[in-house]
Amino acid sequence: METFPVSVPDKLRDTSRIFDTTIDPLVRLRIIEAGEFEDIACEWASGYLTQFDNYKSVAQIGGSKDSGRDIVAYLDDSMQKFDIFQCKRYKDPLSPSVYMSEFGKLCYYTMIGKYNKPRKYFIVASNGIGQDLRDLVEHPTKINKELIDTWGKYCAGKRKILSSGLPLSPELKTYIQDFDFSIVAEIAPVTLLEQFAKTGWYKYHFGGGLKKRPKVDKPQEELEADELRMKYVDQLLQVYSNEENMPIKDIDNLKTKRNLHSHFKRQRECFHNSQALKRFARDELINDDIYDSVKNQVFHGVISTCETKHESDLKRVDETISRSQILPISSSELGAINVMEKSGICHELVNDGEMNWIYDNTQD
């Protein structure tokens, strides 16, 4: 048995389902392929259990030797207290005949000390649990008797629990009789979907589209220390210094130049809009791939204008920004990119060193 961090992809896969509304999510969950259901379970564990259920960490138990534990969510750093999430993808609701061997694994492996008894044991099934299994879960003392009575049929044989088979020994029978099955509960399909919908992964499997992009407030007057250290701010101050032919070293100096200070405030507002777009794309689309594609389009649309010889550095800024604003840039995921976002991306490109507002105009 091996323990792995819950495996989730760090790159976008097929985005064609993002805006799909043709299949109800519950229906799609019932018919989903086994490999995709495993992806959903891992993404749900990583994106929901660790973020919203306050587990310290979540791990995936590898392969056929999982000992009845697909996903383990640890309650503290000791890794001795945990909840188990056993995930099953079946075309029909789970029945006792399908699930009894999982209860057998839980009893056997905790009896021999392979792992501690969990605080809670959750069944997570693509089609939920059937009425007969629900009756057992709702009346947990029935599980003890049912497991003992059907051990020979569902648990004792080869490769049911052990490859060599596992007869019901007196010790194991007593252990099962005393086991507290009240720890067993279900994560119903509708609950799984509700929880999964709080993660960034949901839309890739079940569609529904992106959230509406939030309104971006104007930035506060005072710059935070991090923004003061940004390259785009430093270069704009140099641009204004060159325009006035005098040093303008900080924002307080700049405030004495009304027009230039207004110009700076507009650039900041645009930069904050581009960063809000970046955060939105990352939150909704897992990583920066889509945003980076938009940013790359802006770069190629403005770099020639930026690198052209201008009569002043301020003229370079204004011409480059103006050029960005007329670029017809959009993406199927984010929609049209507005003029403030495109303008702000120019300043981000300066931050990243991909272009500059200051050039030596004396050079040919």
Order of alpha helices (4+ residues) and beta strands (2+ residues): beta-alpha-alpha-beta-beta-beta-alpha-beta-alpha-alpha-alpha-alpha-beta-alpha-alpha-alpha-alpha-alpha-alpha-alpha-alpha-beta-beta-alpha
